[in-house]
Amino acid sequence: MGTTISVVVPYFQKKPGILKRSLRSIFKQNLPSETHVNIIVVDDGSPIPASSELMELNFSDLFSLHIIKQINGGVSKARNTALENIDDITDYIAFMDSDDVWHEDHLLYALKAMKSGCDFYFSDNMRSGFHESCFSTYCPQIHCFVERDSKTKGFSYIPRDVAVNLIIECFAAQLSTVVYRKSLCKSLRFNEDLKFAGEDMLFLVDILSKSGKVGFSNEIRVECQDGVNIYFSNLGWKYPEYFFRKRDQIISHLIIKKRIPLTASGKSINDSIISKFRHDFTFHVARCTIKNNFKFPLEVLAMFKSDPYFILLFPILLIKVCVLYVIGKYHPS
């Protein structure tokens, strides 16, 4: 029997040509024989319709392309729509953000990892203007797990719990690099309440917690490009969305703390990140209050609702971050 991979592509872009570039990189994949790739593009109310990006695209019968249109509901909603429309014969699921590009051997090595018994595969990536290598920049410790024959077979194995910790700590597996075995978690969906951050990390940690073998490639097999990106376009504290991004980051890690079985080191890493994000949120409250003539930002009330324990911590954290910042011991992110 052949192998079927379904590719989930959420689409919302404001410039023409971006989706076309991504789809071309899928059609150029070097695939093993008897492999079929089913691409599901969900047009999430995009200003540039997905249908307009299909002109001059040619692909072989190894590929099928389906476009689903829906009212704008956000990237998690779009991904979930695609997941709900994946057919029963699909063996593996891959993700492709509509502004990213796969190198031509991405699926080839992912499938090699899957055929060796892996349930989950990811690779290094680059993002123009941010990092030439995600692994080297944010999680260099992953290089300790590169095996001597990785060049030959195209991937290395990494302990599942280590992979979980790396995703929690530094998001080592950008979503467009991920391929996983569908049978692991057929009903798993993205959390649609997390609209600004954390939804992809939570999803990947959930899959990994159910995985056996995990494989990765330390080669850059995905290039993250320059289209619409809610997270990377609102990184700085000067953006209004900063509050919501920090809130969603805190909530996603709290969900992991409550729901995902972690090792002792994983629990320590996750708790440390929750603490850091709570400090950052509190400091931003103080900064905005002073900047706006001591008008208290209403966003903090939403944070109290999402994280009730934060109500008790807030007065203590407020004093702490202000003092530490003044003496140069605290640096907000």
N, C-alpha and C positions, 0 to 999 in steps of 0.2 A: 504493500500500500504506500501511497505517496504521503508527503508531509504538507500540512496547511498551516500557514502563519497568517494571523489577522493583525493588521496594523491600524491602531487607533490614532486618528488625526483630528484634533479639535481645531477649528478654523475661525479666526476673527482677525482680519488685517485691513489696514487703511491704504496700503500701497499695492499696485498691481505687480504681478510677477513673483511674489514671495512664495505662494503655494506651489506655483508651477515649478520653481527651483527645487523645492523639497520633494515633490512627486517625481521629478526627473531623477533625483538621487536614489529613490526607491526602485525605479524602473531599470537603473544601471547596476543593480545588485548582481554579483556573481553567485548564482544559486546552485546547490547540488541538484542532481537529476531528480525528477519526480517531486519537485517542490512547487507548491502553489502559494502565491501571496495575495491575500484578500485585503484590500485597502478600504477603510471606512472613514470618509471625511464627513465631519459634522459641521455644517455651516451654521455657526451660532449667531445668526443675524449680522453677518459681516458686511461692512460698507462696500467692500469689493466682493461680489458674489463668487462662491466657489466655482460655479458653472462657467464663469468668464475666464477662469484660469486653465481650462482644459483644451483650449485651442492649440493646435500644433503639437500636442502630446501624442506620441506614438508608443505603444507597448505591446509586448508579445502576449500570447494566450497563457503564459505562466502567471499573469497578473489579472486581477479583476478589481474594478474601481466602483465604489458606490458612494453617492452623495446624499446625505440626509440634511434637510433644512429645518431649522427650528428658531423660535423667538429667542433672543439673547438671554441666556441664563447663567453665563459664566463658564470658565474652562472645565470645572468639575462636572457640571451638568452636561456639557458637550461630550466629555470622555465617557460619562455614564451612559449616555444615549448610544454611543458607539459600542460599549461593552454589552449593552442589552440587545444589540443587533448582530452579535457575532454568532455564526452558525455552529451547529453541534459537531461538525467534522473538524473544527479548528483544533490543532494540537498545541500551538504556542501563540502567545499574545505579545506584540511589540508596540511601542509607543513612538510617535513622531510628532513633536510640536511643529506647527505649520511653517515656522521660519527657520527650522533646523535642516541640516544636510547630513546624510549618511555617507561615509566612505564606502566604496564599492564592495568591500569584503565584510561589512558589518554583520549582515545576516549569516554569511557563510561561517564565520567563527562562532557566532551565537549558536547556530545549529550544531556545530561540532561539540560545543560544550553540552548542549542538550542531549545529544546522542551518547555522550560519555556518562550520562546519568545526572547531570545538573538539573535542578529545578528553576534556577534563577541565574541570569547572566547580566553583566554590565561592563562598560568599558570607560576608559578615560575620554575626556572631551575638552575642547577649547571654546572659549567665548571671547569674541573680538572686543577689545577694550577692557576686559576683566581678567582673563587668565589664558596663558598659552597651554597650560596643562592643569586641569582640575586637581589631579592627584598630587602633582609636585607642589602646587600652590597651597592647597588646603588640607591634604591628608597624605603627606609624604611617607607616613608609616606603612602605607599599603604596599610600598615597593618591597618590603621585607617578605612578602608572600609570593613574589614573582618567581616562578620555577625555572630551572635551567633550560628546559625544553619548551618554554612558552613560545619562543619564536617559531618553532617547528609546528607545534599543535595549535597555536593561535590563542591560547588562554592558560590561566593558572587556576588552581583551586584556592579558596580562602574559607576558613572556618565560618560557619553561619553566624555565630555570636559575634565574631569580629566584624563581619559585614554589617550586622545590625548596629553595632556601636559606632562604626564609621559613618553610617547614614544619619544616625541621631546627632553625632558630634559635628560633622562637616559636610553632610549631604554628598557623599562620595559617588552615588549613582544618580546622575541627572536622568530624568525620565526618558529622554529620547535615546539613551544608551541601553535601556532595559528590555530584556526578553524573558518571559517566564512561562512555565508549564501551566496551561489553562486548567487542567484537572485539579490543581492545588486548591484553588478557591474560585469556583465558577460564579459565586454570588457576591463576591467582594466588590464594593463600589467606593468611589471617592466621596469624602465628606463635603457635601454641598454648602454647608454653613461656613466653611473656611474659604473665604473668597479672596484673601490677600496674601496668604502664606500658609505653609504647613500641610496642605492637603496631599501633596505628592509624597512628602516624607512619611506621613502617617500611612498612606497606602502601601508604600514599599516596605516599611517595617512590618506591616501586617502580613504581607506576602512572605517575607523572609522568615517570620516566626513559624510559618507552616512548611518551610522548605527543608530539604535534606541537603544535598550537595549544592554548593554555590561556586560559580566560575566567574572570572573577570579577565579582561584584557587590559594590560597597562599601555597599550598602543592607543593613540587618539583615533577613534573610529567615527566620531560625531563632531560636527562643527555647529555650535549654537550661533545663530545669526542675529539680524538686526530688526526683526519685526516687532509687533505689539507684544509687550511682556509686562504684566502688572507688577511683578516682583522687582525685576531689575530696573524698571523705569521709575520706581519710587523708593530707592534705597535710602536716601538721605533723610535726616530728621526734619528738614525744611518742608517736606511734602506733607500735605494734610493726611495722606494715607498712612503715614508712619504709625500713628496710633493704632490703626486697624491691623497693620502688618504685625506689630508687636503683640497685639491681643491674640491674633490667630496663631502666632508662634507659641505663645504661652499655652493656649488651649490645646493645640496639637500635642505638645509634650505632656500636658496633664492627662490627655486621653491615653497616651502611651503608658504613662505611669500607672494608670488604673487598669488598662485592658491587656497590655502585652507582657508576657513573661520575659523578664530580662535577667541577665546574670548580675552578680554583685557589682561588677565594674560598669555594666550597662546602666544599672539603677543610679550609680554615683554620677555618671556622665549626664544622664537625663536630669537628675535633680540639680546639678550644677548649672545646666543650661536654663532651666526654669528660673532659678535664682537670678542669673545674669539678666534674663529678659525682664523679670519683674523690676530689677534695679533700673534698667534702661527706660522702661515705661514710666516709672516714678520720676526719674530725672527729667524726662520730657514734659511731664505734667508741671513740674516746677519751672522749667524753662519757659513753657508757653504761658503760664500764669503771670510770670514777671513781664514777659514780652507784651502781653495783652492787658497791661495796666491792672494786674492782679484779678483778672476775670478768670474764674476757675473753668477749665475745659470740661465740657459735658461728656466727652468721650470716656472719662474716668468712671462715670456712673455705669456705662456699659461694661467696663472691665470688672467692676464690682459684681455685676450680675453674672458675668461669665465665670468669674473666679472668686467665689464668696470668701475664701480664706484671705484673699488679697485685702479685704476690708480691714482685717486685724493687722496685717503687715504694713499697710500703707503709711501710717504716721511714723513708724520706726524707720522704714526705708527712706522716707522723705528727708528726715534729719540726717540719716547715714550718708546718702548719696551727695547731699549738699555739702556736708563737712568734708567728705573724702574728695570731692571735686575741687574744693577750695585749696586743699593741701596737696593736690596733685596725685592722689592715690586712686582715683576713679576716672576711667576713660569710657564714656558712653559709645555704643556702636550704632 
